[in-house]
Amino acid sequence: MRHILPTILLATALCGALPAAAQVRVKVTAVVAAPVQQTLQLPGTLVAPRSSALSAQVEGHVDTLLAEVGDRVAAGQVLLRLDDSIARLELERLEHSLAEAEHVQRDAQRLAREAEALAGVQSVSRSRYRTQLAQAAIEEAKVRQIRAAVAIQRERLARHGLAAPFGGVLTGRRTERGQWVGGGTPVLQLTATDPLRVEVDVPERHHGRIAAGTPATVLAADAGEASGIAALVDRVVPAADPVSRNFRVHIALANPDGRLMPGMSARVTFALGPAPGAVEVALQAPADAVERRPDGSARVWVVRRGSDGAVARPVAVRTGRHIGNRVEIAGPDLRPDDLVVVQGNEGLRPDQPVVPDMVG
């Protein structure tokens, strides 16, 4: 009994020293009445906007393969070379012919100048002089002709290499080293992967509510993206399928790291505009303001002004659709511009004094 009495007295003293409700600092924001933004979720497919079957511009034997299927290549990178031995020898022959023709041209020009000087003192007839001028012109034309042939052969030699017309990934190969390929025969398949395009078939009843610039969220299957990728509608194809009554929507999707692949499936959520002639308004608050209870109900803490300052009071609400980081809420005791607690609502008690800090 001697030990129990001091313990009771100590507990009584401590309880008397604790305040009934300690004042806490919380962050609050206002409930807003905003038009309801409806969403539409549909399946889509990731496709490559550019995919080309590459072919050599000349025929020949494959000498070197410089890239393999699966390699990422840059625009202008050489992927394959044909045996160019004969083309090089032909270029060398033409260059020698050009050098010979230039020597002959210079000699013809020299003779024409000499004939011009002698014709002035009547040592050479005017007919001989004109003949020398014509020969010089003929040799100049030969030089120009051979120069054109050299340029053509250099271009033909350059075409023995097959370069990537755009950056992408090699997704197919239809030749091997030593194989003969004809000009125009597809030998490599190149697919661009950045950006990709998401194609979605949209039911015709939503026509007019999706247009270029409409916000969309793309969640690609097996891409490791939990919240989806924010994107915008790139274009709406202005024609509907006569069987399915769907129209196609294109969404450009950046893919700099190559994590996404053409052929992947995706779930696309569109933020629809209001239906014609109908504007629905709902109360909205940040999702952090909604407190879920074990019995499945939901509530928010509303800050009210009392005679002794601000206090937090719980208000039961019903929740609706999520719009980004906000959620639709409704309740008989909730009004637009009410201040709800978004941070610091853990452990609040009814009518607890608070110091509100406005955010948002």
QUIPE-V811352 format. One record per residue. RES is the residue in one letter. BURIAL is b if it has 24 or more other C-alpha atoms within 12 Angstrom, else e. Layout:
# QUIPE-V811352
res=(RES;RES)
burial=(BURIAL;BURIAL)
This chain:
# QUIPE-V811352
res=(M;R;H;I;L;P;T;I;L;L;A;T;A;L;C;G;A;L;P;A;A;A;Q;V;R;V;K;V;T;A;V;V;A;A;P;V;Q;Q;T;L;Q;L;P;G;T;L;V;A;P;R;S;S;A;L;S;A;Q;V;E;G;H;V;D;T;L;L;A;E;V;G;D;R;V;A;A;G;Q;V;L;L;R;L;D;D;S;I;A;R;L;E;L;E;R;L;E;H;S;L;A;E;A;E;H;V;Q;R;D;A;Q;R;L;A;R;E;A;E;A;L;A;G;V;Q;S;V;S;R;S;R;Y;R;T;Q;L;A;Q;A;A;I;E;E;A;K;V;R;Q;I;R;A;A;V;A;I;Q;R;E;R;L;A;R;H;G;L;A;A;P;F;G;G;V;L;T;G;R;R;T;E;R;G;Q;W;V;G;G;G;T;P;V;L;Q;L;T;A;T;D;P;L;R;V;E;V;D;V;P;E;R;H;H;G;R;I;A;A;G;T;P;A;T;V;L;A;A;D;A;G;E;A;S;G;I;A;A;L;V;D;R;V;V;P;A;A;D;P;V;S;R;N;F;R;V;H;I;A;L;A;N;P;D;G;R;L;M;P;G;M;S;A;R;V;T;F;A;L;G;P;A;P;G;A;V;E;V;A;L;Q;A;P;A;D;A;V;E;R;R;P;D;G;S;A;R;V;W;V;V;R;R;G;S;D;G;A;V;A;R;P;V;A;V;R;T;G;R;H;I;G;N;R;V;E;I;A;G;P;D;L;R;P;D;D;L;V;V;V;Q;G;N;E;G;L;R;P;D;Q;P;V;V;P;D;M;V;G)
burial=(e;e;e;e;e;e;e;e;e;e;e;e;e;e;e;e;e;e;e;e;e;e;e;b;b;b;b;b;b;b;b;b;e;e;e;b;b;b;b;b;e;b;b;b;b;b;b;b;b;e;b;b;e;b;b;b;b;b;b;b;b;b;b;e;b;b;b;b;e;e;b;b;b;e;e;e;e;b;b;b;b;b;b;b;e;e;b;e;e;e;b;e;e;b;b;e;e;b;e;e;b;b;e;e;b;e;e;b;b;e;b;b;e;e;b;b;e;e;e;e;e;e;e;e;e;e;e;e;b;e;e;b;b;e;b;b;e;e;b;b;e;b;b;e;e;b;b;e;e;b;e;e;b;e;e;b;b;b;b;b;b;b;b;b;b;b;b;b;b;b;b;e;b;b;b;e;e;e;e;e;b;e;e;e;e;e;b;b;b;b;b;b;b;b;b;b;b;b;b;b;b;b;b;e;e;b;b;e;b;b;b;e;e;b;b;b;b;b;b;b;b;e;e;e;e;e;e;e;b;b;b;b;b;b;e;b;e;e;e;e;e;e;e;e;e;e;b;b;b;b;b;b;b;b;b;e;e;e;e;b;b;b;e;b;b;b;b;b;b;b;b;b;b;e;e;e;e;e;e;e;e;b;b;b;b;b;b;b;b;b;b;e;e;e;e;e;e;b;b;b;b;b;b;b;e;e;e;e;e;b;b;b;b;b;b;b;b;b;b;e;e;e;b;e;e;b;b;b;b;b;b;e;e;b;e;e;e;b;b;b;b;b;b;b;b;e;e;b;e;e;b;b;b;b;b;b;e;e;e;e)
